Amino acid sequence: MKALNIITLALIIVGGINWGLVGAFQFDLVATIFGGQDAPLARVVYVLVGLSALWQIVPLMRAGSAGEVRAQAHR
C-alpha cells in the first residue's frame, strides 16, 4: 500500500507541475512529451493523474480523522 501511495503522490506532483506550466506559460509538458493532448499515451497519463488524485483522498481523510491535519496546523 505504501508503494501505491508514493506512486500516486508522484503522479499528482507531475500533474500539478503540468497544470502550473499550462497556467503560467500555456505549455502542456505531458502533451509535448507524449505527442499531443489526444495521443493515447498522453490520455493515459492524464487519467492516471486523475485516478491518483482520487486515491489520495483516502489518506487525507484518514489523517483528518486521526487529528494529524489539526496537529500540523498548530505548529
N, CA, C, O and CB atoms as a CASP TS submission, in Angstrom:
PFRMAT TS
TARGET T0000
AUTHOR 0000-0000-0000
METHOD Language model
MODEL 1
PARENT N/A
ATOM      1  N   MET     1       0.828  -1.196   0.000  1.00  0.00           N
ATOM      2  CA  MET     1       0.000   0.000   0.000  1.00  0.00           C
ATOM      3  C   MET     1       0.872   1.261   0.000  1.00  0.00           C
ATOM      4  O   MET     1       0.532   2.252  -0.646  1.00  0.00           O
ATOM      5  CB  MET     1      -0.942  -0.002   1.216  1.00  0.00           C
ATOM      6  N   LYS     2       1.985   1.224   0.717  1.00  0.00           N
ATOM      7  CA  LYS     2       2.864   2.390   0.776  1.00  0.00           C
ATOM      8  C   LYS     2       3.426   2.727  -0.601  1.00  0.00           C
ATOM      9  O   LYS     2       3.513   3.901  -0.964  1.00  0.00           O
ATOM     10  CB  LYS     2       4.009   2.146   1.764  1.00  0.00           C
ATOM     11  N   ALA     3       3.806   1.711  -1.369  1.00  0.00           N
ATOM     12  CA  ALA     3       4.338   1.959  -2.712  1.00  0.00           C
ATOM     13  C   ALA     3       3.293   2.621  -3.593  1.00  0.00           C
ATOM     14  O   ALA     3       3.609   3.537  -4.352  1.00  0.00           O
ATOM     15  CB  ALA     3       4.815   0.649  -3.356  1.00  0.00           C
ATOM     16  N   LEU     4       2.055   2.168  -3.499  1.00  0.00           N
ATOM     17  CA  LEU     4       0.981   2.766  -4.295  1.00  0.00           C
ATOM     18  C   LEU     4       0.764   4.228  -3.910  1.00  0.00           C
ATOM     19  O   LEU     4       0.532   5.071  -4.776  1.00  0.00           O
ATOM     20  CB  LEU     4      -0.325   1.973  -4.117  1.00  0.00           C
ATOM     21  N   ASN     5       0.839   4.528  -2.628  1.00  0.00           N
ATOM     22  CA  ASN     5       0.689   5.920  -2.182  1.00  0.00           C
ATOM     23  C   ASN     5       1.823   6.793  -2.710  1.00  0.00           C
ATOM     24  O   ASN     5       1.590   7.940  -3.092  1.00  0.00           O
ATOM     25  CB  ASN     5       0.646   5.989  -0.648  1.00  0.00           C
ATOM     26  N   ILE     6       3.030   6.271  -2.737  1.00  0.00           N
ATOM     27  CA  ILE     6       4.172   7.042  -3.247  1.00  0.00           C
ATOM     28  C   ILE     6       4.022   7.271  -4.752  1.00  0.00           C
ATOM     29  O   ILE     6       4.278   8.371  -5.243  1.00  0.00           O
ATOM     30  CB  ILE     6       5.508   6.310  -2.943  1.00  0.00           C
ATOM     31  N   ILE     7       3.611   6.237  -5.478  1.00  0.00           N
ATOM     32  CA  ILE     7       3.419   6.369  -6.925  1.00  0.00           C
ATOM     33  C   ILE     7       2.319   7.381  -7.235  1.00  0.00           C
ATOM     34  O   ILE     7       2.487   8.244  -8.097  1.00  0.00           O
ATOM     35  CB  ILE     7       3.075   5.004  -7.550  1.00  0.00           C
ATOM     36  N   THR     8       1.200   7.272  -6.531  1.00  0.00           N
ATOM     37  CA  THR     8       0.098   8.204  -6.802  1.00  0.00           C
ATOM     38  C   THR     8       0.474   9.627  -6.416  1.00  0.00           C
ATOM     39  O   THR     8       0.093  10.577  -7.099  1.00  0.00           O
ATOM     40  CB  THR     8      -1.166   7.775  -6.047  1.00  0.00           C
ATOM     41  N   LEU     9       1.213   9.779  -5.334  1.00  0.00           N
ATOM     42  CA  LEU     9       1.661  11.119  -4.945  1.00  0.00           C
ATOM     43  C   LEU     9       2.598  11.704  -5.993  1.00  0.00           C
ATOM     44  O   LEU     9       2.510  12.889  -6.314  1.00  0.00           O
ATOM     45  CB  LEU     9       2.359  11.079  -3.578  1.00  0.00           C
ATOM     46  N   ALA    10       3.497  10.878  -6.527  1.00  0.00           N
ATOM     47  CA  ALA    10       4.407  11.340  -7.583  1.00  0.00           C
ATOM     48  C   ALA    10       3.617  11.761  -8.824  1.00  0.00           C
ATOM     49  O   ALA    10       3.938  12.772  -9.447  1.00  0.00           O
ATOM     50  CB  ALA    10       5.427  10.230  -7.948  1.00  0.00           C
ATOM     51  N   LEU    11       2.591  10.997  -9.183  1.00  0.00           N
ATOM     52  CA  LEU    11       1.768  11.360 -10.341  1.00  0.00           C
ATOM     53  C   LEU    11       1.010  12.664 -10.102  1.00  0.00           C
ATOM     54  O   LEU    11       0.843  13.465 -11.023  1.00  0.00           O
ATOM     55  CB  LEU    11       0.780  10.236 -10.662  1.00  0.00           C
ATOM     56  N   ILE    12       0.555  12.876  -8.879  1.00  0.00           N
ATOM     57  CA  ILE    12      -0.131  14.133  -8.566  1.00  0.00           C
ATOM     58  C   ILE    12       0.836  15.309  -8.671  1.00  0.00           C
ATOM     59  O   ILE    12       0.458  16.384  -9.138  1.00  0.00           O
ATOM     60  CB  ILE    12      -0.753  14.078  -7.153  1.00  0.00           C
ATOM     61  N   ILE    13       2.063  15.115  -8.246  1.00  0.00           N
ATOM     62  CA  ILE    13       3.079  16.169  -8.370  1.00  0.00           C
ATOM     63  C   ILE    13       3.335  16.474  -9.844  1.00  0.00           C
ATOM     64  O   ILE    13       3.419  17.639 -10.233  1.00  0.00           O
ATOM     65  CB  ILE    13       4.400  15.748  -7.667  1.00  0.00           C
ATOM     66  N   VAL    14       3.457  15.433 -10.657  1.00  0.00           N
ATOM     67  CA  VAL    14       3.635  15.633 -12.104  1.00  0.00           C
ATOM     68  C   VAL    14       2.449  16.425 -12.665  1.00  0.00           C
ATOM     69  O   VAL    14       2.631  17.363 -13.441  1.00  0.00           O
ATOM     70  CB  VAL    14       3.775  14.259 -12.843  1.00  0.00           C
ATOM     71  N   GLY    15       1.247  16.040 -12.269  1.00  0.00           N
ATOM     72  CA  GLY    15       0.056  16.754 -12.739  1.00  0.00           C
ATOM     73  C   GLY    15       0.027  18.202 -12.292  1.00  0.00           C
ATOM     74  O   GLY    15      -0.356  19.090 -13.054  1.00  0.00           O
ATOM     75  N   GLY    16       0.436  18.436 -11.049  1.00  0.00           N
ATOM     76  CA  GLY    16       0.468  19.807 -10.544  1.00  0.00           C
ATOM     77  C   GLY    16       1.477  20.671 -11.280  1.00  0.00           C
ATOM     78  O   GLY    16       1.199  21.824 -11.611  1.00  0.00           O
ATOM     79  N   ILE    17       2.642  20.108 -11.534  1.00  0.00           N
ATOM     80  CA  ILE    17       3.656  20.841 -12.299  1.00  0.00           C
ATOM     81  C   ILE    17       3.143  21.122 -13.705  1.00  0.00           C
ATOM     82  O   ILE    17       3.324  22.218 -14.237  1.00  0.00           O
ATOM     83  CB  ILE    17       4.985  20.047 -12.360  1.00  0.00           C
ATOM     84  N   ASN    18       2.500  20.119 -14.302  1.00  0.00           N
ATOM     85  CA  ASN    18       1.966  20.302 -15.651  1.00  0.00           C
ATOM     86  C   ASN    18       0.923  21.418 -15.679  1.00  0.00           C
ATOM     87  O   ASN    18       0.948  22.270 -16.567  1.00  0.00           O
ATOM     88  CB  ASN    18       1.352  18.990 -16.166  1.00  0.00           C
ATOM     89  N   TRP    19       0.007  21.417 -14.709  1.00  0.00           N
ATOM     90  CA  TRP    19      -1.014  22.478 -14.667  1.00  0.00           C
ATOM     91  C   TRP    19      -0.388  23.842 -14.405  1.00  0.00           C
ATOM     92  O   TRP    19      -0.853  24.852 -14.935  1.00  0.00           O
ATOM     93  CB  TRP    19      -2.061  22.171 -13.586  1.00  0.00           C
ATOM     94  N   GLY    20       0.663  23.877 -13.592  1.00  0.00           N
ATOM     95  CA  GLY    20       1.371  25.146 -13.372  1.00  0.00           C
ATOM     96  C   GLY    20       1.978  25.687 -14.655  1.00  0.00           C
ATOM     97  O   GLY    20       1.917  26.885 -14.929  1.00  0.00           O
ATOM     98  N   LEU    21       2.565  24.791 -15.439  1.00  0.00           N
ATOM     99  CA  LEU    21       3.131  25.204 -16.724  1.00  0.00           C
ATOM    100  C   LEU    21       2.044  25.651 -17.701  1.00  0.00           C
ATOM    101  O   LEU    21       2.226  26.616 -18.443  1.00  0.00           O
ATOM    102  CB  LEU    21       3.940  24.061 -17.335  1.00  0.00           C
ATOM    103  N   VAL    22       0.921  24.949 -17.694  1.00  0.00           N
ATOM    104  CA  VAL    22      -0.190  25.344 -18.570  1.00  0.00           C
ATOM    105  C   VAL    22      -0.698  26.722 -18.173  1.00  0.00           C
ATOM    106  O   VAL    22      -0.929  27.572 -19.033  1.00  0.00           O
ATOM    107  CB  VAL    22      -1.340  24.309 -18.506  1.00  0.00           C
ATOM    108  N   GLY    23      -0.872  26.943 -16.879  1.00  0.00           N
ATOM    109  CA  GLY    23      -1.385  28.226 -16.411  1.00  0.00           C
ATOM    110  C   GLY    23      -0.429  29.384 -16.632  1.00  0.00           C
ATOM    111  O   GLY    23      -0.850  30.477 -17.011  1.00  0.00           O
ATOM    112  N   ALA    24       0.847  29.151 -16.399  1.00  0.00           N
ATOM    113  CA  ALA    24       1.821  30.231 -16.490  1.00  0.00           C
ATOM    114  C   ALA    24       2.302  30.495 -17.911  1.00  0.00           C
ATOM    115  O   ALA    24       2.513  31.643 -18.304  1.00  0.00           O
ATOM    116  CB  ALA    24       2.994  29.920 -15.620  1.00  0.00           C
ATOM    117  N   PHE    25       2.472  29.422 -18.676  1.00  0.00           N
ATOM    118  CA  PHE    25       3.117  29.582 -19.980  1.00  0.00           C
ATOM    119  C   PHE    25       2.336  28.977 -21.151  1.00  0.00           C
ATOM    120  O   PHE    25       2.814  28.985 -22.286  1.00  0.00           O
ATOM    121  CB  PHE    25       4.474  28.967 -19.934  1.00  0.00           C
ATOM    122  N   GLN    26       1.141  28.456 -20.880  1.00  0.00           N
ATOM    123  CA  GLN    26       0.354  27.757 -21.905  1.00  0.00           C
ATOM    124  C   GLN    26       1.185  26.650 -22.562  1.00  0.00           C
ATOM    125  O   GLN    26       1.156  26.463 -23.778  1.00  0.00           O
ATOM    126  CB  GLN    26      -0.150  28.757 -22.979  1.00  0.00           C
ATOM    127  N   PHE    27       1.926  25.926 -21.719  1.00  0.00           N
ATOM    128  CA  PHE    27       2.793  24.849 -22.186  1.00  0.00           C
ATOM    129  C   PHE    27       2.397  23.558 -21.474  1.00  0.00           C
ATOM    130  O   PHE    27       2.542  23.446 -20.256  1.00  0.00           O
ATOM    131  CB  PHE    27       4.297  25.187 -21.936  1.00  0.00           C
ATOM    132  N   ASP    28       1.902  22.593 -22.229  1.00  0.00           N
ATOM    133  CA  ASP    28       1.484  21.308 -21.683  1.00  0.00           C
ATOM    134  C   ASP    28       2.632  20.315 -21.850  1.00  0.00           C
ATOM    135  O   ASP    28       2.834  19.764 -22.932  1.00  0.00           O
ATOM    136  CB  ASP    28       0.183  20.790 -22.383  1.00  0.00           C
ATOM    137  N   LEU    29       3.371  20.097 -20.781  1.00  0.00           N
ATOM    138  CA  LEU    29       4.547  19.230 -20.819  1.00  0.00           C
ATOM    139  C   LEU    29       4.176  17.787 -21.163  1.00  0.00           C
ATOM    140  O   LEU    29       4.872  17.139 -21.945  1.00  0.00           O
ATOM    141  CB  LEU    29       5.274  19.273 -19.479  1.00  0.00           C
ATOM    142  N   VAL    30       3.094  17.286 -20.590  1.00  0.00           N
ATOM    143  CA  VAL    30       2.671  15.903 -20.870  1.00  0.00           C
ATOM    144  C   VAL    30       2.348  15.739 -22.351  1.00  0.00           C
ATOM    145  O   VAL    30       2.766  14.765 -22.978  1.00  0.00           O
ATOM    146  CB  VAL    30       1.437  15.518 -20.008  1.00  0.00           C
ATOM    147  N   ALA    31       1.615  16.680 -22.902  1.00  0.00           N
ATOM    148  CA  ALA    31       1.277  16.613 -24.329  1.00  0.00           C
ATOM    149  C   ALA    31       2.524  16.701 -25.190  1.00  0.00           C
ATOM    150  O   ALA    31       2.630  16.008 -26.202  1.00  0.00           O
ATOM    151  CB  ALA    31       0.305  17.735 -24.706  1.00  0.00           C
ATOM    152  N   THR    32       3.462  17.542 -24.799  1.00  0.00           N
ATOM    153  CA  THR    32       4.695  17.692 -25.559  1.00  0.00           C
ATOM    154  C   THR    32       5.514  16.398 -25.559  1.00  0.00           C
ATOM    155  O   THR    32       6.038  15.984 -26.593  1.00  0.00           O
ATOM    156  CB  THR    32       5.526  18.840 -24.990  1.00  0.00           C
ATOM    157  N   ILE    33       5.613  15.778 -24.403  1.00  0.00           N
ATOM    158  CA  ILE    33       6.407  14.554 -24.289  1.00  0.00           C
ATOM    159  C   ILE    33       5.756  13.386 -25.018  1.00  0.00           C
ATOM    160  O   ILE    33       6.441  12.586 -25.655  1.00  0.00           O
ATOM    161  CB  ILE    33       6.613  14.196 -22.825  1.00  0.00           C
ATOM    162  N   PHE    34       4.432  13.288 -24.924  1.00  0.00           N
ATOM    163  CA  PHE    34       3.750  12.093 -25.432  1.00  0.00           C
ATOM    164  C   PHE    34       3.019  12.289 -26.749  1.00  0.00           C
ATOM    165  O   PHE    34       2.241  11.421 -27.145  1.00  0.00           O
ATOM    166  CB  PHE    34       2.784  11.614 -24.422  1.00  0.00           C
ATOM    167  N   GLY    35       3.243  13.405 -27.442  1.00  0.00           N
ATOM    168  CA  GLY    35       2.712  13.543 -28.795  1.00  0.00           C
ATOM    169  C   GLY    35       1.382  14.247 -28.935  1.00  0.00           C
ATOM    170  O   GLY    35       0.638  13.960 -29.872  1.00  0.00           O
ATOM    171  N   GLY    36       1.060  15.147 -28.050  1.00  0.00           N
ATOM    172  CA  GLY    36      -0.181  15.913 -28.155  1.00  0.00           C
ATOM    173  C   GLY    36      -1.229  15.452 -27.152  1.00  0.00           C
ATOM    174  O   GLY    36      -1.167  14.338 -26.634  1.00  0.00           O
ATOM    175  N   GLN    37      -2.196  16.331 -26.888  1.00  0.00           N
ATOM    176  CA  GLN    37      -3.220  16.022 -25.894  1.00  0.00           C
ATOM    177  C   GLN    37      -4.075  14.829 -26.271  1.00  0.00           C
ATOM    178  O   GLN    37      -4.561  14.116 -25.394  1.00  0.00           O
ATOM    179  CB  GLN    37      -4.098  17.213 -25.683  1.00  0.00           C
ATOM    180  N   ASP    38      -4.265  14.602 -27.548  1.00  0.00           N
ATOM    181  CA  ASP    38      -5.111  13.499 -27.995  1.00  0.00           C
ATOM    182  C   ASP    38      -4.352  12.194 -28.200  1.00  0.00           C
ATOM    183  O   ASP    38      -4.952  11.175 -28.544  1.00  0.00           O
ATOM    184  CB  ASP    38      -5.795  13.877 -29.268  1.00  0.00           C
ATOM    185  N   ALA    39      -3.058  12.216 -27.996  1.00  0.00           N
ATOM    186  CA  ALA    39      -2.264  10.993 -28.145  1.00  0.00           C
ATOM    187  C   ALA    39      -2.675   9.990 -27.066  1.00  0.00           C
ATOM    188  O   ALA    39      -2.888  10.369 -25.914  1.00  0.00           O
ATOM    189  CB  ALA    39      -0.735  11.305 -28.057  1.00  0.00           C
ATOM    190  N   PRO    40      -2.785   8.732 -27.431  1.00  0.00           N
ATOM    191  CA  PRO    40      -3.233   7.731 -26.455  1.00  0.00           C
ATOM    192  C   PRO    40      -2.396   7.689 -25.173  1.00  0.00           C
ATOM    193  O   PRO    40      -2.949   7.557 -24.081  1.00  0.00           O
ATOM    194  CB  PRO    40      -3.216   6.375 -27.093  1.00  0.00           C
ATOM    195  N   LEU    41      -1.080   7.798 -25.295  1.00  0.00           N
ATOM    196  CA  LEU    41      -0.236   7.738 -24.107  1.00  0.00           C
ATOM    197  C   LEU    41      -0.431   8.972 -23.211  1.00  0.00           C
ATOM    198  O   LEU    41      -0.415   8.860 -21.986  1.00  0.00           O
ATOM    199  CB  LEU    41       1.236   7.612 -24.516  1.00  0.00           C
ATOM    200  N   ALA    42      -0.613  10.130 -23.819  1.00  0.00           N
ATOM    201  CA  ALA    42      -0.881  11.342 -23.034  1.00  0.00           C
ATOM    202  C   ALA    42      -2.202  11.203 -22.292  1.00  0.00           C
ATOM    203  O   ALA    42      -2.309  11.589 -21.128  1.00  0.00           O
ATOM    204  CB  ALA    42      -0.906  12.595 -23.945  1.00  0.00           C
ATOM    205  N   ARG    43      -3.199  10.657 -22.958  1.00  0.00           N
ATOM    206  CA  ARG    43      -4.505  10.467 -22.314  1.00  0.00           C
ATOM    207  C   ARG    43      -4.401   9.488 -21.148  1.00  0.00           C
ATOM    208  O   ARG    43      -5.074   9.659 -20.132  1.00  0.00           O
ATOM    209  CB  ARG    43      -5.543   9.962 -23.335  1.00  0.00           C
ATOM    210  N   VAL    44      -3.563   8.465 -21.289  1.00  0.00           N
ATOM    211  CA  VAL    44      -3.345   7.516 -20.188  1.00  0.00           C
ATOM    212  C   VAL    44      -2.718   8.242 -18.995  1.00  0.00           C
ATOM    213  O   VAL    44      -3.114   8.022 -17.850  1.00  0.00           O
ATOM    214  CB  VAL    44      -2.434   6.335 -20.645  1.00  0.00           C
ATOM    215  N   VAL    45      -1.750   9.097 -19.267  1.00  0.00           N
ATOM    216  CA  VAL    45      -1.111   9.854 -18.182  1.00  0.00           C
ATOM    217  C   VAL    45      -2.135  10.758 -17.498  1.00  0.00           C
ATOM    218  O   VAL    45      -2.175  10.820 -16.270  1.00  0.00           O
ATOM    219  CB  VAL    45       0.076  10.699 -18.725  1.00  0.00           C
ATOM    220  N   TYR    46      -2.959  11.454 -18.270  1.00  0.00           N
ATOM    221  CA  TYR    46      -3.989  12.324 -17.682  1.00  0.00           C
ATOM    222  C   TYR    46      -4.945  11.518 -16.798  1.00  0.00           C
ATOM    223  O   TYR    46      -5.297  11.956 -15.703  1.00  0.00           O
ATOM    224  CB  TYR    46      -4.782  13.050 -18.794  1.00  0.00           C
ATOM    225  N   VAL    47      -5.356  10.357 -17.268  1.00  0.00           N
ATOM    226  CA  VAL    47      -6.265   9.509 -16.493  1.00  0.00           C
ATOM    227  C   VAL    47      -5.583   9.014 -15.223  1.00  0.00           C
ATOM    228  O   VAL    47      -6.196   9.003 -14.156  1.00  0.00           O
ATOM    229  CB  VAL    47      -6.748   8.315 -17.338  1.00  0.00           C
ATOM    230  N   LEU    48      -4.326   8.604 -15.328  1.00  0.00           N
ATOM    231  CA  LEU    48      -3.602   8.130 -14.150  1.00  0.00           C
ATOM    232  C   LEU    48      -3.418   9.235 -13.109  1.00  0.00           C
ATOM    233  O   LEU    48      -3.498   8.977 -11.908  1.00  0.00           O
ATOM    234  CB  LEU    48      -2.245   7.576 -14.559  1.00  0.00           C
ATOM    235  N   VAL    49      -3.176  10.446 -13.560  1.00  0.00           N
ATOM    236  CA  VAL    49      -3.058  11.574 -12.626  1.00  0.00           C
ATOM    237  C   VAL    49      -4.394  11.809 -11.923  1.00  0.00           C
ATOM    238  O   VAL    49      -4.430  12.022 -10.711  1.00  0.00           O
ATOM    239  CB  VAL    49      -2.604  12.864 -13.370  1.00  0.00           C
ATOM    240  N   GLY    50      -5.482  11.771 -12.674  1.00  0.00           N
ATOM    241  CA  GLY    50      -6.801  11.953 -12.077  1.00  0.00           C
ATOM    242  C   GLY    50      -7.149  10.856 -11.084  1.00  0.00           C
ATOM    243  O   GLY    50      -7.662  11.138 -10.001  1.00  0.00           O
ATOM    244  N   LEU    51      -6.877   9.613 -11.442  1.00  0.00           N
ATOM    245  CA  LEU    51      -7.135   8.492 -10.530  1.00  0.00           C
ATOM    246  C   LEU    51      -6.245   8.582  -9.291  1.00  0.00           C
ATOM    247  O   LEU    51      -6.662   8.223  -8.191  1.00  0.00           O
ATOM    248  CB  LEU    51      -6.905   7.146 -11.249  1.00  0.00           C
ATOM    249  N   SER    52      -5.028   9.061  -9.478  1.00  0.00           N
ATOM    250  CA  SER    52      -4.118   9.235  -8.340  1.00  0.00           C
ATOM    251  C   SER    52      -4.665  10.263  -7.362  1.00  0.00           C
ATOM    252  O   SER    52      -4.582  10.079  -6.148  1.00  0.00           O
ATOM    253  CB  SER    52      -2.723   9.659  -8.822  1.00  0.00           C
ATOM    254  N   ALA    53      -5.220  11.335  -7.885  1.00  0.00           N
ATOM    255  CA  ALA    53      -5.812  12.355  -7.012  1.00  0.00           C
ATOM    256  C   ALA    53      -6.971  11.763  -6.221  1.00  0.00           C
ATOM    257  O   ALA    53      -7.109  12.027  -5.027  1.00  0.00           O
ATOM    258  CB  ALA    53      -6.293  13.570  -7.836  1.00  0.00           C
ATOM    259  N   LEU    54      -7.799  10.969  -6.881  1.00  0.00           N
ATOM    260  CA  LEU    54      -8.904  10.318  -6.170  1.00  0.00           C
ATOM    261  C   LEU    54      -8.377   9.366  -5.105  1.00  0.00           C
ATOM    262  O   LEU    54      -8.921   9.311  -4.002  1.00  0.00           O
ATOM    263  CB  LEU    54      -9.807   9.560  -7.156  1.00  0.00           C
ATOM    264  N   TRP    55      -7.327   8.618  -5.422  1.00  0.00           N
ATOM    265  CA  TRP    55      -6.754   7.673  -4.469  1.00  0.00           C
ATOM    266  C   TRP    55      -6.219   8.399  -3.235  1.00  0.00           C
ATOM    267  O   TRP    55      -6.350   7.900  -2.118  1.00  0.00           O
ATOM    268  CB  TRP    55      -5.635   6.859  -5.132  1.00  0.00           C
ATOM    269  N   GLN    56      -5.625   9.560  -3.429  1.00  0.00           N
ATOM    270  CA  GLN    56      -5.014  10.291  -2.320  1.00  0.00           C
ATOM    271  C   GLN    56      -6.045  10.930  -1.397  1.00  0.00           C
ATOM    272  O   GLN    56      -5.680  11.447  -0.341  1.00  0.00           O
ATOM    273  CB  GLN    56      -4.090  11.356  -2.855  1.00  0.00           C
ATOM    274  N   ILE    57      -7.307  10.907  -1.763  1.00  0.00           N
ATOM    275  CA  ILE    57      -8.355  11.391  -0.859  1.00  0.00           C
ATOM    276  C   ILE    57      -8.420  10.501   0.379  1.00  0.00           C
ATOM    277  O   ILE    57      -8.670  10.990   1.481  1.00  0.00           O
ATOM    278  CB  ILE    57      -9.733  11.425  -1.578  1.00  0.00           C
ATOM    279  N   VAL    58      -8.197   9.207   0.207  1.00  0.00           N
ATOM    280  CA  VAL    58      -8.289   8.257   1.327  1.00  0.00           C
ATOM    281  C   VAL    58      -7.280   8.591   2.433  1.00  0.00           C
ATOM    282  O   VAL    58      -7.687   8.727   3.586  1.00  0.00           O
ATOM    283  CB  VAL    58      -8.056   6.818   0.826  1.00  0.00           C
ATOM    284  N   PRO    59      -5.973   8.729   2.129  1.00  0.00           N
ATOM    285  CA  PRO    59      -5.042   9.087   3.213  1.00  0.00           C
ATOM    286  C   PRO    59      -5.339  10.460   3.826  1.00  0.00           C
ATOM    287  O   PRO    59      -5.117  10.675   5.018  1.00  0.00           O
ATOM    288  CB  PRO    59      -3.613   9.069   2.690  1.00  0.00           C
ATOM    289  N   LEU    60      -5.836  11.375   3.011  1.00  0.00           N
ATOM    290  CA  LEU    60      -6.191  12.695   3.540  1.00  0.00           C
ATOM    291  C   LEU    60      -7.307  12.578   4.567  1.00  0.00           C
ATOM    292  O   LEU    60      -7.251  13.201   5.627  1.00  0.00           O
ATOM    293  CB  LEU    60      -6.615  13.640   2.404  1.00  0.00           C
ATOM    294  N   MET    61      -8.317  11.783   4.254  1.00  0.00           N
ATOM    295  CA  MET    61      -9.432  11.604   5.187  1.00  0.00           C
ATOM    296  C   MET    61      -8.973  10.874   6.449  1.00  0.00           C
ATOM    297  O   MET    61      -9.407  11.200   7.554  1.00  0.00           O
ATOM    298  CB  MET    61     -10.578  10.827   4.514  1.00  0.00           C
ATOM    299  N   ARG    62      -8.099   9.893   6.280  1.00  0.00           N
ATOM    300  CA  ARG    62      -7.570   9.182   7.454  1.00  0.00           C
ATOM    301  C   ARG    62      -6.778  10.131   8.347  1.00  0.00           C
ATOM    302  O   ARG    62      -6.904  10.088   9.571  1.00  0.00           O
ATOM    303  CB  ARG    62      -6.679   7.999   7.016  1.00  0.00           C
ATOM    304  N   ALA    63      -5.971  10.978   7.742  1.00  0.00           N
ATOM    305  CA  ALA    63      -5.187  11.937   8.530  1.00  0.00           C
ATOM    306  C   ALA    63      -6.107  12.913   9.251  1.00  0.00           C
ATOM    307  O   ALA    63      -5.856  13.277  10.400  1.00  0.00           O
ATOM    308  CB  ALA    63      -4.199  12.705   7.627  1.00  0.00           C
ATOM    309  N   GLY    64      -7.162  13.333   8.582  1.00  0.00           N
ATOM    310  CA  GLY    64      -8.107  14.254   9.213  1.00  0.00           C
ATOM    311  C   GLY    64      -8.832  13.622  10.374  1.00  0.00           C
ATOM    312  O   GLY    64      -9.022  14.262  11.408  1.00  0.00           O
ATOM    313  N   SER    65      -9.243  12.372  10.224  1.00  0.00           N
ATOM    314  CA  SER    65      -9.970  11.707  11.299  1.00  0.00           C
ATOM    315  C   SER    65      -9.055  11.341  12.461  1.00  0.00           C
ATOM    316  O   SER    65      -9.518  11.206  13.594  1.00  0.00           O
ATOM    317  CB  SER    65     -10.657  10.462  10.771  1.00  0.00           C
ATOM    318  N   ALA    66      -7.766  11.181  12.196  1.00  0.00           N
ATOM    319  CA  ALA    66      -6.804  10.877  13.260  1.00  0.00           C
ATOM    320  C   ALA    66      -6.292  12.130  13.947  1.00  0.00           C
ATOM    321  O   ALA    66      -5.546  12.042  14.923  1.00  0.00           O
ATOM    322  CB  ALA    66      -5.636  10.094  12.699  1.00  0.00           C
ATOM    323  N   GLY    67      -6.682  13.290  13.451  1.00  0.00           N
ATOM    324  CA  GLY    67      -6.254  14.545  14.042  1.00  0.00           C
ATOM    325  C   GLY    67      -4.900  15.028  13.567  1.00  0.00           C
ATOM    326  O   GLY    67      -4.383  16.020  14.080  1.00  0.00           O
ATOM    327  N   GLU    68      -4.313  14.341  12.589  1.00  0.00           N
ATOM    328  CA  GLU    68      -2.982  14.728  12.114  1.00  0.00           C
ATOM    329  C   GLU    68      -3.008  16.084  11.418  1.00  0.00           C
ATOM    330  O   GLU    68      -2.086  16.883  11.583  1.00  0.00           O
ATOM    331  CB  GLU    68      -2.429  13.669  11.162  1.00  0.00           C
ATOM    332  N   VAL    69      -4.043  16.347  10.653  1.00  0.00           N
ATOM    333  CA  VAL    69      -4.135  17.634   9.937  1.00  0.00           C
ATOM    334  C   VAL    69      -4.250  18.760  10.956  1.00  0.00           C
ATOM    335  O   VAL    69      -3.597  19.794  10.818  1.00  0.00           O
ATOM    336  CB  VAL    69      -5.358  17.654   8.953  1.00  0.00           C
ATOM    337  N   ARG    70      -5.077  18.562  11.976  1.00  0.00           N
ATOM    338  CA  ARG    70      -5.260  19.585  13.006  1.00  0.00           C
ATOM    339  C   ARG    70      -3.957  19.814  13.765  1.00  0.00           C
ATOM    340  O   ARG    70      -3.609  20.954  14.072  1.00  0.00           O
ATOM    341  CB  ARG    70      -6.384  19.180  13.981  1.00  0.00           C
ATOM    342  N   ALA    71      -3.237  18.736  14.068  1.00  0.00           N
ATOM    343  CA  ALA    71      -1.967  18.861  14.802  1.00  0.00           C
ATOM    344  C   ALA    71      -0.938  19.611  13.957  1.00  0.00           C
ATOM    345  O   ALA    71      -0.180  20.414  14.501  1.00  0.00           O
ATOM    346  CB  ALA    71      -1.420  17.461  15.195  1.00  0.00           C
ATOM    347  N   GLN    72      -0.889  19.377  12.662  1.00  0.00           N
ATOM    348  CA  GLN    72       0.061  20.063  11.797  1.00  0.00           C
ATOM    349  C   GLN    72      -0.273  21.537  11.668  1.00  0.00           C
ATOM    350  O   GLN    72       0.625  22.364  11.506  1.00  0.00           O
ATOM    351  CB  GLN    72       0.089  19.415  10.425  1.00  0.00           C
ATOM    352  N   ALA    73      -1.553  21.876  11.739  1.00  0.00           N
ATOM    353  CA  ALA    73      -1.977  23.270  11.586  1.00  0.00           C
ATOM    354  C   ALA    73      -1.548  24.128  12.771  1.00  0.00           C
ATOM    355  O   ALA    73      -1.399  25.341  12.628  1.00  0.00           O
ATOM    356  CB  ALA    73      -3.489  23.343  11.418  1.00  0.00           C
ATOM    357  N   HIS    74      -1.349  23.522  13.933  1.00  0.00           N
ATOM    358  CA  HIS    74      -0.992  24.283  15.137  1.00  0.00           C
ATOM    359  C   HIS    74       0.499  24.438  15.333  1.00  0.00           C
ATOM    360  O   HIS    74       0.926  24.920  16.382  1.00  0.00           O
ATOM    361  CB  HIS    74      -1.574  23.626  16.344  1.00  0.00           C
ATOM    362  N   ARG    75       1.305  24.048  14.367  1.00  0.00           N
ATOM    363  CA  ARG    75       2.753  24.183  14.504  1.00  0.00           C
ATOM    364  C   ARG    75       3.186  25.594  14.316  1.00  0.00           C
ATOM    365  O   ARG    75       4.378  25.890  14.398  1.00  0.00           O
ATOM    366  CB  ARG    75       3.469  23.304  13.527  1.00  0.00           C
TER
END
